[in-house]
Amino acid sequence: MPNKLYKFTFSPPARLAWLAAKIYKVPTDVIDIDLSKAGQFDSEFLKINPKHEVPAFVHDDEYITESRAIAKYFHEFFNKEEDLNDHWYPSDPDQRKVVDEWLDWSDKRHMIFCAPPLLYATSTYGMPWRETYGIMMAIMGYKVKNDKKYENDMKNAISEAETILSQRKIKEIEDLNLGDLAVFLESTLAFSLLPEIRYADYPAFENLYKVILKIPEYKQIDEEFINFIQRVHHLRLVGSAPTLFTYVAEIWTSIKFIAYVTWNRVSMAKL
């Protein structure tokens, strides 16, 4: 049975696992689970991850979830070039502890980093989220847009990461670790979607981005992500506005979705 990595191009954690798979040359089928179309609620995927989240990795009938755990798993079981890849997750206990703390830091701030830009995208009329989940996406987007706490928390997290990164000398790929990849990918939604978050204002992040672009395996992941982001920008710029009939239809869509997950007893703790 082939290995299988389940990912979604827009998801920062899924892109971390996908990039790690490429770096460690993991032989695996890469399967896209489109969260914008509720692919994570498919009955077959729920067998793999009942929490309906990506990424997920299947290896020898073992299911590994959570992006950082998957990246570490790749380092342990698929690392064919130990010396070359040691900088990603150092064998030295003290250095590895630092990387673990950095990984944990970004993991705990995942939604703080992502909530404003995520809801900016998911509430955009014309994107599949509105068609799939209905009016709830517009309501959540409105709430986040008008509650400055979300924006302030996001900016504080980015500034805190900027301070930490500025204390490092990151010039080449060999200066990077898995924690750097995680922090960078968590930040990409904000830098790519929100006009007020610019690399020019965060020189350490801008430098990190330039170094990460040197990773050959990153090219495909970045291209797919940019194509997805450009669709959001296009719809925001020239997309049509919803009508009263549209809102009524979206209310019905949300009712049907809630009924579906309720009937199938799907936990919505982490939608």
C-alpha positions in Angstrom: 0.0 0.0 0.0 1.5 3.4 -1.0 2.1 6.1 1.5 -0.5 8.9 1.3 -0.2 12.5 2.3 -3.4 14.5 2.5 -3.1 18.2 2.1 -4.8 21.5 1.0 -2.9 24.2 -0.8 -4.3 27.0 1.2 -3.6 25.5 4.6 -0.3 26.5 6.2 0.1 23.3 8.3 -0.7 21.2 5.2 1.9 23.1 3.2 4.5 22.5 6.0 3.9 18.7 5.8 4.0 18.8 2.0 7.2 20.8 2.0 8.8 18.4 4.5 7.8 15.4 2.4 9.6 17.0 -0.6 12.7 17.9 1.5 13.0 14.3 2.8 12.1 12.8 -0.5 9.2 10.8 1.0 7.8 8.4 -1.5 4.1 9.2 -1.2 1.0 10.0 -3.1 -0.1 13.5 -2.4 -3.9 13.8 -2.2 -5.7 17.2 -2.1 -8.5 17.5 0.3 -10.4 20.7 -0.6 -11.5 22.2 2.7 -13.2 25.0 0.8 -15.6 22.3 -0.6 -15.9 20.4 2.6 -13.7 17.6 1.4 -12.5 17.0 5.0 -16.0 15.7 5.8 -16.0 12.9 3.3 -16.7 9.7 5.0 -13.5 8.1 3.8 -11.3 10.9 5.0 -13.0 10.9 8.4 -11.8 7.4 8.8 -8.2 8.7 8.5 -8.7 11.8 10.6 -12.0 12.1 12.6 -10.9 15.6 13.5 -11.5 16.5 9.8 -8.2 18.3 9.5 -5.3 18.3 7.1 -2.5 17.3 6.9 -2.7 13.6 7.5 -0.1 11.0 6.5 -0.7 7.3 6.1 2.3 5.0 6.4 2.0 1.2 6.8 -1.6 1.5 8.0 -0.4 4.0 10.6 -2.2 7.4 10.6 -0.1 10.5 11.6 -1.8 13.8 12.0 -0.7 17.3 12.9 1.8 19.0 10.6 4.7 19.3 13.1 4.4 15.6 14.1 4.4 14.6 10.5 7.5 16.7 9.7 9.3 15.1 12.6 8.1 11.7 11.5 9.6 12.3 8.1 12.9 13.3 9.7 13.0 10.1 11.7 11.9 7.5 9.2 12.6 9.0 5.7 15.9 10.9 6.3 18.3 9.4 3.8 20.8 12.2 4.1 21.3 12.6 7.8 24.2 15.0 7.7 22.7 17.2 5.0 19.3 17.4 6.8 20.5 17.7 10.3 19.9 21.5 10.4 16.2 20.9 9.9 15.8 19.0 13.1 19.3 18.8 14.9 20.5 15.6 16.5 22.1 17.7 19.2 19.7 17.6 22.2 20.1 21.3 23.1 19.6 22.5 19.5 16.7 20.2 19.0 15.0 21.5 22.1 15.2 25.0 20.7 13.6 23.9 17.4 10.9 22.0 19.4 10.1 25.2 21.3 10.0 27.2 18.1 7.6 24.6 16.5 5.4 24.7 19.6 5.4 28.5 19.7 3.9 28.7 16.2 1.6 25.8 16.7 -0.1 27.5 19.7 -0.5 30.7 17.6 -1.9 29.0 14.5 -5.3 30.6 14.6 -3.9 33.9 15.9 -1.8 34.1 12.8 -4.5 32.9 10.5 -7.9 34.0 11.6 -8.1 37.5 10.0 -6.7 36.5 6.5 -8.4 33.1 6.6 -11.8 34.7 7.2 -11.0 37.4 4.6 -10.7 34.5 2.0 -13.5 32.3 3.2 -16.0 35.1 3.3 -15.1 36.3 -0.2 -18.2 36.0 -2.4 -17.5 33.7 -5.3 -15.0 31.5 -3.4 -16.1 27.9 -2.8 -16.4 28.4 1.0 -19.5 30.6 0.6 -21.0 28.0 -1.9 -20.3 25.1 0.5 -20.9 26.5 4.0 -23.3 29.3 3.2 -24.1 32.4 5.2 -22.0 31.3 8.2 -18.8 32.3 6.3 -20.1 35.8 5.7 -21.1 36.1 9.3 -17.7 34.9 10.6 -15.9 37.1 8.2 -17.9 40.2 9.4 -17.2 39.3 13.0 -13.4 39.1 12.5 -13.3 42.2 10.4 -15.1 44.3 12.9 -13.5 42.9 16.1 -10.0 44.6 16.3 -8.9 42.0 18.8 -8.3 39.5 16.1 -6.2 41.9 14.0 -4.3 43.2 17.0 -3.5 39.6 18.2 -2.3 38.7 14.7 0.0 41.7 14.5 1.4 41.0 17.9 2.2 37.4 17.0 3.9 38.6 13.8 5.9 41.2 15.7 6.9 38.7 18.3 8.1 36.3 15.6 9.9 39.2 13.9 11.8 39.9 17.1 12.8 36.3 17.5 13.9 36.0 13.9 15.9 39.2 14.0 18.1 37.7 16.6 19.2 35.0 14.2 21.6 35.1 11.2 19.6 33.3 8.5 21.5 33.6 5.2 21.3 30.2 3.6 19.1 27.1 3.6 21.5 25.5 6.1 20.6 28.1 8.6 16.9 27.1 8.5 15.1 24.6 10.7 11.6 23.1 10.7 10.5 25.7 13.2 11.4 28.4 10.7 9.3 26.8 8.0 6.3 26.5 10.3 6.5 30.1 11.4 6.9 31.3 7.9 4.0 29.3 6.5 1.7 30.4 9.3 2.4 34.0 8.3 1.9 33.6 4.6 -1.8 34.1 4.7 -1.5 37.5 6.3 1.4 38.7 4.1 -0.3 37.5 0.9 -3.9 38.6 1.6 -3.9 41.6 3.9 -2.7 44.9 2.3 -1.7 46.3 5.7 0.8 43.4 6.4 3.8 44.0 4.2 7.2 42.3 4.1 8.8 45.8 3.9 7.7 46.5 7.4 9.1 43.2 8.8 12.7 42.9 7.5 13.4 39.6 9.4 10.4 38.0 7.8 11.4 39.4 4.4 14.8 37.9 4.7 13.3 34.6 5.8 11.1 34.6 2.7 14.1 35.2 0.5 16.1 32.3 2.0 13.1 29.9 1.8 12.8 30.8 -1.9 16.2 29.1 -2.3 14.7 25.8 -1.3 14.2 24.0 -4.6 11.3 21.9 -3.2 9.4 25.0 -2.3 8.7 26.2 -5.8 5.7 24.1 -6.6 4.1 24.7 -3.2 4.6 28.4 -3.5 3.2 28.5 -7.1 0.0 26.6 -6.1 -0.5 28.9 -3.1 0.0 32.1 -5.2 -2.5 30.9 -7.8 -5.1 30.2 -5.0 -4.4 33.7 -3.5 -4.7 35.4 -6.8 -8.2 34.0 -7.2 -9.2 35.7 -3.9 -7.7 39.0 -5.0 -9.5 38.8 -8.3 -12.9 38.2 -6.8 -12.4 41.0 -4.3 -11.4 43.4 -7.1 -14.0 42.6 -9.8 -16.3 40.0 -8.3 -20.1 40.5 -8.2 -21.9 41.4 -5.0 -24.4 39.0 -3.4 -28.1 39.8 -3.8 -31.0 39.3 -1.3 -31.8 36.1 -3.1 -28.1 35.0 -2.7 -28.3 35.6 1.0 -31.5 33.5 1.3 -29.8 30.7 -0.7 -26.8 30.9 1.6 -28.9 30.6 4.7 -30.4 27.4 3.3 -27.0 26.1 2.4 -25.8 26.7 6.0 -28.9 24.9 7.4 -28.2 21.9 5.1 -24.6 21.8 6.1 -25.3 21.9 9.8 -27.9 19.2 9.4 -25.4 17.0 7.5 -22.7 17.2 10.2 -25.3 16.8 13.0 -26.9 13.7 11.3 -23.4 12.2 10.8 -22.3 13.1 14.3 -19.3 14.9 13.1 -17.6 16.9 15.9 -17.4 20.6 14.9 -15.0 21.6 17.7 -12.3 22.5 15.1 -14.1 23.7 12.0 
